[in-house]
Amino acid sequence: MSMRTLPAAPTGRPATGVRSEILPRAMERWNPGLRAAADGEQDRSISVYDTIGQDYWTGEGVTARRIAGALRALGPGDVTVNVNSPGGDMFEGIAIYNLLREHQGHVTVKVLGLAASAASVIAMAGDTVQIARAGFLMIHNAWIVAAGNRNDLRELSAWLEPFDAVMADIYAARTGADVKAMTKLMDGESWIGGSSAVEQGFADGLLASDGVNNQGGARAQAHAARRIESALRASGMPKTEAMRLISEIKTGAGDPAGSGAGDPAERGALHADFSQTAAKAASLTCIL
């Protein structure tokens, strides 16, 4: 059980099939290469280095089921959770928060790069929270993609209010601030840097400068696909259409995400073209 008095969060989803999504700006600012410098030496550590919820592009992602399995394998005792994530499915994030909150042992959360949206909720479950000086927390209201008539959307808005309220309660419990102040920060989509996070009470201290490594492009192509999808979604394209279009591009280019087929020099050029396309597509979010 957490040593802090943290509020429990409601589980489940407001409606069947509803999934909150990654904010495009969070995806743009996420560097997936950031890792804990001592990852291999931490026997009782859990990594949150991906999107929250299952990721379409990799089949991976950080889910409550995965975290529950990791905690069972570790058993009672102290645990370190290393976080670098752009967020994702808030409902999965809340479930993970509850798991960490209820863990029998001291939970230390280390924000290595970005803990945005759902990942910021997960970070609040730590008995101790540390953040890189160049790291960021990002908090906002639940952000979803939905379809329906005005009555459907009005009902969905009402369903989401309790989830926004509990996030504000969680941030307030962590910081000691007023719930209304947290609601205002969420309404404004607030990006909180490392030192500011400590000053405001979101974190207890800064990580040592040698506590973070940048492992570069091991997941660069999957990240590029995510950024393109995010930019296309921000322009109004439905998710299924965006994913179909990107899949066609990847297939036509010899699968730059890493099938291994074709001439190595040609694959390298295709990889570079794909990454450049990702950067250009992501920049659309500043225009549209």
N, C-alpha and C positions, 0 to 999 in steps of 0.2 A: 504494500500500500504506500502511496506517495506520502512523503514526510510533510508535504505542503497540503493545505486545505484547498483542494481544487474542485470545482464543480463538475459533477458528472454531466455528460452530454447525451442528448437523445439519440438513439440508434435508429437505423432504418432510413427509408427514403420518403419524401413527401408524396410520391406517386410512382407506380410501377414504371420502370424504364427511364426514370429521370436521372440524369447524370450531370453533375456540375463539370465545367470544362476549365482548361488552362487559359488564363488570360493571355492574349497574344503578347502583351508587353513583358510579361514574366518569361515567356519562352525566348524572346529576343535577348533578354539580359542574363539568361542562364548559361553558365560555362560547365558543361557536363564532365569536363576533365578534372575538376577539383576533387581531391580525395584526402583523407586523413593521412598524415605522413607516417604514422605508426600502425596503419591498418593491420598489417600482418602480425603485429606483436600483441594485439588486443584479443585475447581469447574470449572475452565476454563483451563483445561489441556487436552491434547491429548496424548495417549500412542502409541509409535512405538516400540513394544516389540516382534516383530515377523519378519519373512522374508518379503521382499517387493514383492508384488504380491500375488496371491492366492496360498496357500500352499496345495499341494496334500495330505499330511499326516494328516492334521487337518481340511481341508476345510476352514481354516481361512487365516491369512496373512494380511498385510497392503496394501490396494489398494487405488488408487486415489479416487474411488467412496466412500469408507468409510471415508477418510479424508475430502472430500467435504461435506459429510453429517454431520460430526462432526462440521465443521466450520459453516455450515448453522445453526445448532442447537445452537451454541454458539453466533452467531451474531457478529457484529462489536465490537472491543475492544481487550484488551490485552489477549494473549494466551500463554500458556507454552506447549512445545512439548518435552516429555521425550523419549529419543532414546536409545535403546539397540537392535541392529539388525545386522545380518551378511550380510545384503544386499539381493540381489535377482534380480528381473526384473528391469533393469536400466530404461526402458522406463516408467514403473510405477513410479519409483523414480523421474524421471524428471517431470512427470505430477504433483506429490505431491509437488515438489519444486516450480513449478509455482503457485500452489494453495496457498501455504504459502507466497510466494513472493507478491502475490496480495491481501492478507488479509488486511482488514481495521483495523489495530491495531498493537501494538508492539508484535512481535513474539520472545519469548525467547526459545532457544533450549538448552536442557540439555543432554549431552552425558554421560550416566550413566555407560556404559561398553564399548560396541563396536559400532561404526558407520562405517561399511565397505561398500565399493563399492556404490551401489545405496543409501544406508542409509547415506553415507557421503555427497552425493549431497543434500539430504533432509536437513541435518544439516546446510548446507551453507545458507539456506533461512532465518535463524534467524537474527533479528536485533541485538540480543545479543546471543552469543554462549558460553556456559559453559561446561567444560568437567571434569570428575573425574580425579584425579591425576593418578590413575591406569587405566584410560580409554585409548582407542585407536581410531584413525581415520585410515582407510585404503583406499587409492586411487589407481586406476589402470585404464587401458583402458577397454572398454566394452568387456566382456568375454561371448561368446555364444557357444552353441553347434549347429552345422549345418551339413547338408549333401548335396551332389551334386557333379557335375563334376567340373573340374578346372575353367571353365567359370562361373559357378554359384558362386563358392567361391570367384573368383576375383571380380565379381560384388558386392557380399555382403560386401567384404572388403571396396570397394569404398563407399557403402551406410553407413557404420559405421563411416567413417572418420568425418563427420560433428558432430556426437554425441560425439566423443572423443574431438573434437575441442571445443564444447560448454562447456563440463565439465572443460576443461583447463581454459576457459574464466571465468567460475564461481569461480574456486579456485583462479584464479589470482585476480578477483574483490574482493574477501573476504580478501586475504592476502596482496594485494598491490604488489605482486611479478610479475615478467615477465611471460608471457604466456609460453615462451620456457622453463622456469624453472619448471613450473607446468607440462608441457608435459614430461619432463625428469623424474619427480617424478612418473607420471602415467606409463611411459614405464617401470620403475623399480619396480612397485608394492610396494609402500611405506607404511610402518606401522609407524604411528606417535603417540607417547605417549602423555599423557596429558600435561605435562610441555612443551614439544617440540611443541605441537599444539598451545599453547599460544604464545610461542616465535616466531613461524613462522607466526602468524596471522590467523590461521585457527579458533582459539577460542579467546574469550576476557578475560577469566579468568577460574580458577579452582573451581570446586564444593567443598562445605564444606564436610569434611570427613563423617559427619553423614547424608549426603543427599542421600545415597544409601543403600538399603537393599538387602540381598541375600535371596530370598524366596525358594531356593533349588529346589526340584525335581517335582514340580507340572506338568511340561511338559517334564519330563526327558525321557519318553519312545518315545514320538514323536520326540524329539531331537535325540535319539539314532537311530531311523529309518532314519532320515535325514542324519546323519553322515555315516551310512552304505551306503546309496544311493550315497552320495558324493564320498566316497572312491571307490565304484564300478564304478562310472562314470569316476573317474580319471584313473582307470585301462583300460578304453576303452570300457566298457560295455554300450550299448545303454540305454537311460533313461527308456524306456518302459520295457526292460528286467530286469533292476535293480529293478524297482518298483514291477514287477510281482514276482521276486524272494523273495523280502522282505515280500510281502503280504503272500506268501506261508509259509515263516518261522513263521510269526505272527499267521497265522491260525493254523499251526501245533503245535504251542506252547500254544494254548489256548488264543491267542490274548493278548500278554503281554502289548499291548498298552492300555489295560484297559477295556475288556469286562465285567469283574467281575465274569466270570464263573469259576467253579472248586474250589478245595480246597485252602483256603487262603495260607497255607504254601507252597503248590505246586506253586501257582501263584507267591509268593514271590521269590522262587528259579528261576522260569522261567524269571521273571523280571530281576533278577541279571544276569542270563546267557545272556539275550538279551543285556543288557548294556555292558557286557564284550565283546560280539561279536562286538558291535558298536565300542568299543575302539580299538579292534584288527583290524577291517576293516579300521577304520580311519587311523591307523598307516601305512597302505599300501601306502598311498600317499607319504610317505617319502622314499619308496623303489622303486615304479614303475616309 
